[in-house]
Amino acid sequence: MHVEHHPLIKDFPELRDALHQLRTGDAHFARQADDYEDLDKRICRIEAGNEVLADDALLLLKQERVSLKDELAQRLKQVAG
């Protein structure tokens, strides 16, 4: 089963410069971005069958990932805009 990762750089290639600027200059953003990447990787491991988690718990993780990604995207667009 192919499981697709959703790294920030892949989802926001047009915001590459803002992503780099925030990752290197904003500790809070960098921590959130790392949390997002870790969460995305965990979800992929679960979906690939390498880690077991109940469906309802997986849904909560996916909702958390979306929420975190929305926060990060908003901050990226503020810096880029």
DSSP file (Angstrom, degrees, kcal/mol; ACC not computed):
  #  RESIDUE AA STRUCTURE BP1 BP2  ACC     N-H-->O    O-->H-N    N-H-->O    O-->H-N    TCO  KAPPA ALPHA  PHI   PSI    X-CA   Y-CA   Z-CA
    1    1 A M              0   0    0      0, 0.0     2,-0.5     0, 0.0     0, 0.0   0.000 360.0 360.0 360.0 127.3    0.0    0.0    0.0
    2    2 A H        -     0   0    0      2,-0.0     2,-0.5    45,-0.0     0, 0.0  -0.727 360.0-168.4 -85.9 126.6    1.4    3.4   -1.0
    3    3 A V        -     0   0    0     -2,-0.5     2,-0.5    45,-0.0    41,-0.1  -0.968  12.6-141.1-117.5 128.1    1.1    6.0    1.7
    4    4 A E        -     0   0    0     -2,-0.5     2,-0.1     2,-0.0    -2,-0.0  -0.766   8.2-142.8 -96.4 127.8    1.7    9.6    0.8
    5    5 A H        -     0   0    0     -2,-0.5    36,-0.1     1,-0.1    32,-0.0  -0.469   3.4-148.6 -77.7 156.7    3.6   12.0    3.1
    6    6 A H        +     0   0    0     -2,-0.1    34,-0.1    31,-0.1    -1,-0.1  -0.487  23.1 177.3-124.6  60.8    2.5   15.6    3.3
    7    7 A P    >>  -     0   0    0      0, 0.0     4,-2.0     0, 0.0     3,-0.6  -0.339  38.0-120.3 -65.3 149.2    5.7   17.5    4.1
    8    8 A L  H 3> S+     0   0    0      1,-0.2     4,-2.3     2,-0.2    11,-0.0   0.883 111.5  55.5 -57.6 -42.2    5.2   21.3    4.3
    9    9 A I  H 34 S+     0   0    0      1,-0.2    -1,-0.2     2,-0.2     6,-0.1   0.835 109.3  47.6 -64.2 -31.8    7.7   21.9    1.5
   10   10 A K  H <4 S+     0   0    0     -3,-0.6    -1,-0.2     1,-0.2    -2,-0.2   0.869 116.0  43.3 -75.0 -37.5    5.8   19.7   -0.8
   11   11 A D  H  < S+     0   0    0     -4,-2.0    -2,-0.2     1,-0.2    -1,-0.2   0.730 126.6  31.0 -81.5 -22.3    2.4   21.2    0.0
   12   12 A F    ><  +     0   0    0     -4,-2.3     3,-1.8    -5,-0.2    -1,-0.2  -0.401  65.9 150.0-131.2  57.4    3.7   24.8   -0.1
   13   13 A P  G >  S+     0   0    0      0, 0.0     3,-1.3     0, 0.0     4,-0.2   0.823  74.5  59.8 -62.4 -29.1    6.5   24.9   -2.7
   14   14 A E  G 3  S+     0   0    0      1,-0.3     3,-0.2    -3,-0.1     4,-0.1   0.634 103.7  52.5 -72.4 -12.6    5.6   28.5   -3.5
   15   15 A L  G <> S+     0   0    0     -3,-1.8     4,-2.7     1,-0.2    -1,-0.3   0.037  70.7 121.7-109.4  24.5    6.3   29.4    0.2
   16   16 A R  H <> S+     0   0    0     -3,-1.3     4,-2.3     1,-0.2     5,-0.2   0.893  75.2  48.1 -55.0 -45.5    9.8   27.8    0.3
   17   17 A D  H  > S+     0   0    0     -3,-0.2     4,-2.6     1,-0.2    -1,-0.2   0.915 112.9  47.3 -65.2 -43.0   11.6   31.1    1.3
   18   18 A A  H  > S+     0   0    0      2,-0.2     4,-2.6     1,-0.2     5,-0.2   0.892 111.1  52.7 -64.7 -39.3    9.0   31.9    4.0
   19   19 A L  H  X S+     0   0    0     -4,-2.7     4,-2.6     2,-0.2    -2,-0.2   0.927 111.6  45.2 -62.1 -45.3    9.3   28.3    5.3
   20   20 A H  H  X S+     0   0    0     -4,-2.3     4,-2.0    -5,-0.2     5,-0.2   0.929 113.0  51.0 -63.5 -45.4   13.1   28.5    5.5
   21   21 A Q  H  X S+     0   0    0     -4,-2.6     4,-1.8     1,-0.2    -2,-0.2   0.917 114.9  42.2 -59.4 -45.2   12.9   32.0    7.1
   22   22 A L  H  X S+     0   0    0     -4,-2.6     4,-2.0     2,-0.2     8,-0.5   0.887 111.8  53.9 -72.4 -38.4   10.5   30.8    9.8
   23   23 A R  H  < S+     0   0    0     -4,-2.6    -1,-0.2    -5,-0.2    -2,-0.2   0.859 119.2  35.0 -64.1 -33.1   12.2   27.5   10.5
   24   24 A T  H  < S+     0   0    0     -4,-2.0    -1,-0.2    -5,-0.2    -2,-0.2   0.718 128.5  32.9 -93.1 -22.1   15.5   29.3   11.1
   25   25 A G  H  < S+     0   0    0     -4,-1.8     2,-0.5    -5,-0.2    -3,-0.2   0.503 109.7  58.2-115.7  -3.9   14.3   32.5   12.8
   26   26 A D     X  -     0   0    0     -4,-2.0     4,-2.8    -5,-0.2     5,-0.2  -0.896  55.7-169.1-133.1 102.3   11.1   31.6   14.7
   27   27 A A  H  > S+     0   0    0     -2,-0.5     4,-2.3     1,-0.2     5,-0.2   0.860  89.3  52.1 -61.3 -37.8   11.6   28.9   17.4
   28   28 A H  H  > S+     0   0    0      2,-0.2     4,-2.3     1,-0.2    -1,-0.2   0.936 112.4  45.0 -65.1 -45.8    7.9   28.5   18.0
   29   29 A F  H  > S+     0   0    0      2,-0.2     4,-3.1     1,-0.2     5,-0.2   0.930 112.3  52.3 -61.7 -45.5    7.2   28.0   14.3
   30   30 A A  H  X S+     0   0    0     -4,-2.8     4,-2.3    -8,-0.5    -1,-0.2   0.897 110.3  48.3 -58.8 -41.5   10.1   25.6   14.0
   31   31 A R  H  X S+     0   0    0     -4,-2.3     4,-2.4     2,-0.2    -1,-0.2   0.917 113.1  47.3 -65.7 -43.6    8.8   23.5   16.9
   32   32 A Q  H  X S+     0   0    0     -4,-2.3     4,-2.6     2,-0.2    -2,-0.2   0.906 111.6  51.0 -63.9 -41.3    5.3   23.4   15.4
   33   33 A A  H  X S+     0   0    0     -4,-3.1     4,-2.6     2,-0.2    -2,-0.2   0.905 111.0  48.2 -63.7 -41.3    6.7   22.5   12.0
   34   34 A D  H  X S+     0   0    0     -4,-2.3     4,-2.6    -5,-0.2    -1,-0.2   0.907 111.3  50.7 -64.0 -41.5    8.7   19.6   13.5
   35   35 A D  H  X S+     0   0    0     -4,-2.4     4,-2.4     2,-0.2    -2,-0.2   0.910 110.8  49.6 -61.5 -41.8    5.6   18.5   15.4
   36   36 A Y  H  X S+     0   0    0     -4,-2.6     4,-2.8     2,-0.2    -2,-0.2   0.943 111.5  47.7 -61.9 -48.6    3.6   18.5   12.2
   37   37 A E  H  X S+     0   0    0     -4,-2.6     4,-2.3     1,-0.2    -2,-0.2   0.905 113.0  48.7 -61.6 -42.2    6.3   16.5   10.3
   38   38 A D  H  X S+     0   0    0     -4,-2.6     4,-2.2     2,-0.2    -1,-0.2   0.914 112.5  48.4 -62.8 -43.1    6.5   14.0   13.1
   39   39 A L  H  X S+     0   0    0     -4,-2.4     4,-2.5     2,-0.2    -2,-0.2   0.906 110.6  51.0 -64.3 -42.8    2.7   13.6   13.2
   40   40 A D  H  X S+     0   0    0     -4,-2.8     4,-2.2     1,-0.2    -2,-0.2   0.917 110.6  48.8 -61.1 -44.1    2.5   13.2    9.5
   41   41 A K  H  X S+     0   0    0     -4,-2.3     4,-2.2     2,-0.2    -1,-0.2   0.893 110.8  50.7 -63.8 -39.3    5.2   10.5    9.6
   42   42 A R  H  X S+     0   0    0     -4,-2.2     4,-2.3     2,-0.2    -2,-0.2   0.929 109.2  50.5 -65.1 -44.2    3.3    8.7   12.4
   43   43 A I  H  X S+     0   0    0     -4,-2.5     4,-2.8     1,-0.2    -1,-0.2   0.908 110.4  50.6 -59.9 -41.5    0.1    8.8   10.4
   44   44 A C  H  X S+     0   0    0     -4,-2.2     4,-1.9     2,-0.2    -1,-0.2   0.897 108.5  51.4 -63.7 -40.8    1.8    7.3    7.4
   45   45 A R  H  <>S+     0   0    0     -4,-2.2     5,-2.4     2,-0.2     6,-1.0   0.908 112.2  47.3 -61.9 -41.0    3.3    4.5    9.5
   46   46 A I  H ><5S+     0   0    0     -4,-2.3     3,-1.3     4,-0.2    -2,-0.2   0.940 112.3  48.3 -65.3 -47.6   -0.1    3.7   10.8
   47   47 A E  H 3<5S+     0   0    0     -4,-2.8    -1,-0.2     1,-0.3    -2,-0.2   0.807 109.9  53.2 -64.6 -28.9   -1.7    3.8    7.4
   48   48 A A  T 3<5S-     0   0    0     -4,-1.9    -1,-0.3    -5,-0.2    -2,-0.2   0.562 117.6-113.9 -81.5  -8.6    1.0    1.6    6.0
   49   49 A G  T < 5S+     0   0    0     -3,-1.3    -3,-0.2    -4,-0.5    -2,-0.1   0.572  86.8 116.0  88.0   9.4    0.4   -1.0    8.8
   50   50 A N  S   <S+     0   0    0     -5,-2.4     2,-0.3    -6,-0.2    -4,-0.2   0.613  80.6  32.3 -85.6 -12.9    3.7   -0.5   10.5
   51   51 A E  S    S-     0   0    0     -6,-1.0     2,-0.4    -5,-0.2    -2,-0.3  -0.994  81.2-133.7-142.0 142.1    2.1    0.8   13.6
   52   52 A V        +     0   0    0     -2,-0.3     2,-0.3    -3,-0.1    -6,-0.1  -0.831  33.2 152.9-105.2 134.0   -1.3   -0.1   15.1
   53   53 A L        -     0   0    0     -2,-0.4    -2,-0.1    -7,-0.1     5,-0.1  -0.971  46.7 -99.4-154.9 142.4   -3.9    2.4   16.3
   54   54 A A     >  -     0   0    0     -2,-0.3     4,-2.4     1,-0.1     3,-0.2  -0.257  35.8-115.8 -61.3 150.4   -7.6    2.3   16.5
   55   55 A D  H  > S+     0   0    0      1,-0.2     4,-2.3     2,-0.2     5,-0.1   0.872 114.7  51.6 -58.0 -40.8   -9.5    4.0   13.7
   56   56 A D  H  > S+     0   0    0      1,-0.2     4,-1.6     2,-0.2    -1,-0.2   0.874 110.7  48.4 -67.4 -35.5  -11.0    6.7   16.0
   57   57 A A  H  > S+     0   0    0     -3,-0.2     4,-1.9     2,-0.2    -2,-0.2   0.878 110.3  51.9 -69.5 -37.9   -7.6    7.5   17.4
   58   58 A L  H  X S+     0   0    0     -4,-2.4     4,-2.3     1,-0.2    -2,-0.2   0.902 106.7  53.8 -63.8 -40.9   -6.2    7.7   13.9
   59   59 A L  H  X S+     0   0    0     -4,-2.3     4,-2.3     1,-0.2    -1,-0.2   0.901 107.0  51.5 -60.3 -41.1   -9.0   10.1   13.0
   60   60 A L  H  X S+     0   0    0     -4,-1.6     4,-2.3     1,-0.2    -1,-0.2   0.898 108.9  50.8 -62.7 -40.5   -8.1   12.3   15.9
   61   61 A L  H  X S+     0   0    0     -4,-1.9     4,-2.3     2,-0.2    -2,-0.2   0.903 110.0  49.9 -63.4 -40.8   -4.4   12.4   14.8
   62   62 A K  H  X S+     0   0    0     -4,-2.3     4,-2.2     2,-0.2    -2,-0.2   0.889 110.2  50.1 -65.9 -38.7   -5.5   13.4   11.3
   63   63 A Q  H  X S+     0   0    0     -4,-2.3     4,-2.3     2,-0.2    -1,-0.2   0.897 110.4  50.3 -65.3 -39.4   -7.7   16.2   12.7
   64   64 A E  H  X S+     0   0    0     -4,-2.3     4,-2.6     2,-0.2    -2,-0.2   0.904 109.2  51.9 -63.3 -41.2   -4.7   17.4   14.7
   65   65 A R  H  X S+     0   0    0     -4,-2.3     4,-2.6     2,-0.2    -2,-0.2   0.914 110.3  48.0 -62.5 -43.5   -2.5   17.3   11.6
   66   66 A V  H  X S+     0   0    0     -4,-2.2     4,-2.4     2,-0.2    -2,-0.2   0.923 112.5  48.8 -63.5 -44.4   -5.0   19.4    9.6
   67   67 A S  H  X S+     0   0    0     -4,-2.3     4,-1.9     2,-0.2    -2,-0.2   0.926 113.6  46.0 -61.8 -45.8   -5.4   21.9   12.5
   68   68 A L  H  X S+     0   0    0     -4,-2.6     4,-2.4     1,-0.2    -1,-0.2   0.899 111.7  51.8 -64.8 -41.0   -1.6   22.3   12.9
   69   69 A K  H  X S+     0   0    0     -4,-2.6     4,-2.8    -5,-0.2    -1,-0.2   0.889 107.3  53.1 -64.2 -38.7   -1.1   22.6    9.1
   70   70 A D  H  X S+     0   0    0     -4,-2.4     4,-2.2     2,-0.2    -1,-0.2   0.912 109.8  48.2 -61.5 -42.9   -3.7   25.4    9.0
   71   71 A E  H  X S+     0   0    0     -4,-1.9     4,-2.0     2,-0.2    -2,-0.2   0.928 113.8  46.5 -62.5 -45.5   -1.9   27.3   11.7
   72   72 A L  H  X S+     0   0    0     -4,-2.4     4,-2.6     1,-0.2    -2,-0.2   0.908 111.6  51.2 -64.6 -42.3    1.5   26.8    9.9
   73   73 A A  H  X S+     0   0    0     -4,-2.8     4,-2.5     1,-0.2    -1,-0.2   0.899 108.4  51.9 -62.9 -41.1    0.0   27.8    6.5
   74   74 A Q  H  X S+     0   0    0     -4,-2.2     4,-1.7     1,-0.2    -1,-0.2   0.928 112.0  45.8 -61.4 -44.7   -1.5   31.0    8.0
   75   75 A R  H  X S+     0   0    0     -4,-2.0     4,-2.0     2,-0.2    -2,-0.2   0.901 111.7  52.4 -65.7 -41.2    1.9   32.0    9.5
   76   76 A L  H  X S+     0   0    0     -4,-2.6     4,-2.5     1,-0.2     5,-0.2   0.920 110.0  48.1 -59.6 -44.6    3.7   31.2    6.2
   77   77 A K  H  X S+     0   0    0     -4,-2.5     4,-1.9     1,-0.2    -1,-0.2   0.825 107.9  55.4 -69.4 -31.0    1.3   33.3    4.2
   78   78 A Q  H  < S+     0   0    0     -4,-1.7    -1,-0.2    -5,-0.2    -2,-0.2   0.922 113.0  41.7 -63.9 -43.8    1.7   36.2    6.7
   79   79 A V  H  < S+     0   0    0     -4,-2.0    -2,-0.2     1,-0.2    -1,-0.2   0.882 119.5  43.9 -72.1 -39.2    5.5   36.2    6.2
   80   80 A A  H  <        0   0    0     -4,-2.5    -1,-0.2     1,-0.2    -2,-0.2   0.777 360.0 360.0 -76.3 -26.9    5.3   35.7    2.5
   81   81 A G     <        0   0    0     -4,-1.9    -1,-0.2    -5,-0.2    -2,-0.2   0.456 360.0 360.0 -86.6 360.0    2.6   38.2    1.9
